[in-house]
Amino acid sequence: MRKTTLLTCGAAAIAALVLSGCQSGGESGSGNSGNGAGSSAEIGSLSMLADVVSKKSTEKQSAHMQMSIEGGEEAINAQGDIQFGNDVAMEMTMAVPEMAEVTMRLVDNVFYIKTGEELEPGKPWLKIDANGSDPMSKVFASLVDQMKSQGDPSQTLKQLQDAGEITSKKSEQLDGQDTTHYTVTVDVQKALAKADPELKKMLDGAATAGLKDYPMDIWLNKDNLPVRIVTTVSATNPQTQKTEQAKVTVNYTDWGKKIEVAAPAPNEIAEFPS
């Protein structure tokens, strides 16, 4: 039971890390330089793209997300709602290989995780308080901080604006709507300079494998809001020592929707196994 619980928390942590943009290091800030109101026709640099998306996503502050994390022969799929900013909140369900569906909520800096197994009779939820002192709480506290400052997808672009450049731009239909598809090439060494410890491990592996850059694709709708972001990185699997591709796809819909996430009832929450 404890092993299953720890695996579940690990999967939840991975999903939260991806949602936080997998970036820290460096200042996120507003970064606006007067280009935030630009149209897609005027966007010619990653810095301008980051400013435009930042202006629009800051106005909306919430979205529905569908996400897949593919690596090797396995994939984690998730979907749910997230509210960005200092009052970050989230409810998401995840399909994890060889595990039952996992539900994760974030309310008032507290993560609640539900697996297919009841940790205690009648208590399907596990509580991880980001203010706690145990190792697991400290991990999730770091994730909460990252989601507050980096969860908005525009912050991912801002973190990479000095490490990447737009290599192509074209109009495309995506899920029935007009979009502008930007292809960005990210320089691994420049990205390493601002990477947080977890991302640095992955990028170090990519650099060791000889990867000099990696692609990121961003689709914006007519309102300059993200519809899809795809990132693909080759890295060394520490278990197999083989070079594998890790592909993260995040689809965004319902920008600006009202997000209401409630904590489970106290009598449904189990104690974390010691």
C-alpha positions in Angstrom: 0.0 0.0 0.0 2.8 2.5 0.9 4.6 1.8 -2.4 1.4 2.5 -4.3 0.9 5.7 -2.4 4.4 6.9 -3.1 4.1 6.0 -6.8 0.9 7.9 -6.9 2.4 11.0 -5.2 5.3 10.8 -7.6 3.0 10.8 -10.6 1.1 13.7 -9.2 4.4 15.6 -8.6 5.4 15.0 -12.2 2.1 16.3 -13.5 2.3 19.4 -11.2 5.9 20.0 -12.3 4.9 20.0 -16.0 2.0 22.3 -15.3 4.3 24.7 -13.6 6.2 25.0 -16.8 9.2 22.9 -15.6 11.0 26.2 -15.1 12.3 28.3 -12.2 15.5 30.2 -12.0 15.5 33.8 -13.2 12.8 36.3 -12.7 9.4 35.8 -14.3 8.1 39.3 -13.8 5.7 40.9 -16.2 8.3 41.4 -18.9 6.0 43.7 -20.8 7.9 45.9 -23.2 5.1 47.6 -25.0 4.6 44.7 -27.4 1.9 42.9 -25.4 -0.9 44.2 -27.6 0.7 43.1 -30.9 -1.1 41.0 -33.5 0.2 37.7 -34.7 1.4 39.4 -37.8 3.8 41.6 -35.8 5.3 38.8 -33.7 8.8 38.1 -34.9 10.7 37.1 -31.7 10.2 34.8 -28.8 10.3 37.8 -26.5 7.4 39.4 -28.3 5.5 36.1 -28.3 6.0 35.8 -24.5 4.7 39.4 -24.0 1.6 38.9 -26.1 0.7 35.6 -24.5 1.4 37.1 -21.0 -1.0 40.0 -21.6 -3.8 37.8 -22.8 -3.4 34.9 -20.3 -3.1 37.4 -17.4 -6.5 38.8 -18.3 -8.1 35.3 -18.3 -6.1 33.6 -15.4 -7.7 30.2 -15.9 -8.2 27.4 -18.4 -9.2 23.8 -19.0 -6.2 21.7 -19.9 -5.5 18.3 -21.4 -2.0 17.0 -21.1 0.0 14.0 -22.1 3.6 13.1 -21.0 5.1 10.5 -23.3 8.5 8.9 -22.6 9.8 5.6 -23.9 6.9 3.2 -24.2 4.7 4.8 -21.5 2.5 7.9 -21.2 0.7 9.8 -18.5 -2.5 11.5 -19.6 -4.3 14.1 -17.6 -7.1 16.7 -17.9 -8.7 19.3 -15.6 -9.0 22.9 -14.7 -6.4 25.3 -13.4 -6.4 28.8 -12.0 -3.2 30.7 -12.4 -1.6 33.4 -10.2 -1.1 33.7 -6.4 -4.5 32.0 -5.7 -3.6 29.0 -7.8 -6.1 26.2 -7.7 -6.5 23.0 -9.7 -8.5 19.9 -10.1 -7.1 17.2 -12.4 -7.5 13.5 -13.2 -4.6 11.4 -14.4 -4.4 8.1 -16.1 -1.1 6.5 -15.0 0.3 3.3 -16.6 -0.4 0.2 -14.4 -2.3 2.3 -11.9 -5.9 3.3 -11.3 -7.1 6.8 -12.3 -5.7 9.4 -10.0 -7.5 12.6 -9.0 -5.5 15.6 -7.7 -6.9 18.8 -6.2 -5.0 21.9 -5.1 -6.8 24.2 -2.7 -5.3 26.8 -0.4 -1.8 25.4 -0.8 -2.9 21.9 0.1 -2.8 18.9 -2.3 -5.5 16.2 -2.1 -4.8 13.0 -4.0 -7.3 10.2 -4.6 -6.2 6.8 -6.0 -8.3 3.7 -6.9 -7.5 2.3 -3.4 -8.8 3.6 -0.1 -5.9 4.3 2.2 -8.3 3.8 5.2 -11.8 2.4 5.0 -14.1 5.2 3.7 -11.2 7.6 3.3 -10.1 7.7 -0.4 -8.3 11.0 -0.2 -4.7 11.7 0.9 -3.7 15.2 2.1 -0.3 16.8 1.5 0.0 20.2 3.1 2.6 22.4 1.4 3.2 24.0 4.8 4.2 20.6 6.4 7.7 19.7 7.5 7.9 16.2 6.1 9.9 15.5 2.9 6.8 14.9 0.8 5.2 18.1 1.9 8.4 20.0 1.1 8.4 18.6 -2.4 4.9 19.7 -3.0 5.5 23.1 -1.4 8.1 23.7 -4.0 5.6 22.8 -6.7 3.0 25.2 -5.3 5.5 28.0 -5.4 6.4 27.2 -9.0 2.8 26.9 -10.0 2.1 30.4 -8.5 5.0 32.0 -10.3 5.4 29.8 -13.4 2.0 28.0 -13.9 0.8 30.5 -16.6 2.1 29.1 -19.9 3.4 32.6 -20.8 5.9 32.2 -18.0 7.4 29.2 -19.7 7.9 31.3 -22.8 9.5 34.1 -20.7 11.9 31.7 -19.1 13.0 30.6 -22.6 12.9 34.0 -24.4 16.7 34.4 -24.2 17.4 30.7 -25.0 15.1 30.2 -28.1 14.1 31.8 -31.4 11.1 31.5 -33.7 12.1 29.4 -36.7 8.8 29.3 -38.5 5.3 30.8 -38.3 2.2 29.7 -40.3 -1.6 29.8 -40.2 -3.2 26.4 -39.4 -6.6 25.0 -38.5 -6.5 23.2 -35.1 -9.6 21.6 -33.5 -11.8 23.7 -35.8 -10.4 27.1 -35.1 -7.9 29.4 -36.9 -4.5 29.4 -35.2 -1.0 30.7 -35.8 1.6 27.9 -35.3 5.0 29.1 -34.1 7.9 26.7 -34.1 10.6 27.6 -31.6 14.1 26.2 -31.4 15.6 26.2 -27.9 19.3 26.2 -27.3 20.1 23.6 -24.6 23.1 25.4 -23.1 21.3 28.7 -22.9 18.3 27.0 -21.3 20.5 25.3 -18.8 21.6 28.7 -17.5 18.1 29.3 -16.1 16.9 25.8 -15.5 15.7 24.7 -12.1 17.4 21.6 -10.6 14.9 19.0 -11.9 14.9 20.4 -15.5 18.7 20.8 -15.3 19.0 17.0 -14.7 17.0 16.4 -17.9 18.8 19.0 -19.9 22.2 17.8 -18.7 21.3 14.3 -20.0 20.3 15.9 -23.3 23.6 17.8 -23.5 25.5 14.6 -22.6 23.7 12.8 -25.4 24.9 15.5 -27.8 21.6 17.4 -28.1 22.3 21.1 -28.9 18.7 22.2 -29.2 15.1 21.0 -29.0 11.8 22.1 -30.6 8.8 23.7 -29.0 5.6 24.3 -30.9 3.0 26.8 -29.9 -0.4 27.3 -31.4 -2.2 30.6 -30.6 -5.8 31.4 -31.4 -7.1 34.7 -32.8 -7.0 36.2 -29.3 -3.3 35.2 -28.9 -4.1 32.6 -26.3 -2.4 29.2 -26.3 -4.4 26.4 -27.9 -1.6 23.8 -27.8 2.0 23.7 -26.7 4.2 20.7 -27.6 7.8 20.2 -26.3 10.0 17.3 -27.3 13.4 16.7 -25.6 15.9 13.8 -26.0 17.5 12.8 -22.8 19.4 9.9 -21.2 17.2 7.5 -19.2 19.1 7.1 -15.9 17.8 3.5 -15.5 18.6 2.3 -19.0 21.3 4.8 -19.9 19.7 5.0 -23.3 18.7 8.2 -25.1 14.9 8.5 -25.2 12.5 11.2 -26.3 10.2 12.9 -23.8 7.2 14.6 -25.4 4.9 16.8 -23.4 1.6 18.1 -25.1 -0.7 20.5 -23.4 -4.0 21.6 -24.9 -5.9 24.6 -23.6 -9.6 25.4 -23.9 -12.2 27.5 -22.0 -9.8 30.4 -21.2 -11.3 32.6 -18.4 -13.7 29.9 -17.1 -14.7 30.2 -13.5 -12.7 27.6 -11.4 -14.2 26.2 -8.3 -12.2 23.6 -6.4 -13.3 22.3 -3.0 -11.4 20.3 -0.5 -12.8 16.9 0.3 -14.8 16.4 3.4 -12.6 15.9 6.5 -14.0 12.4 7.1 -12.9 11.4 3.6 -9.2 12.2 4.2 -6.7 9.6 5.4 -3.4 10.2 7.2 -0.2 9.9 5.1 1.4 6.6 5.8 4.4 6.9 8.1 
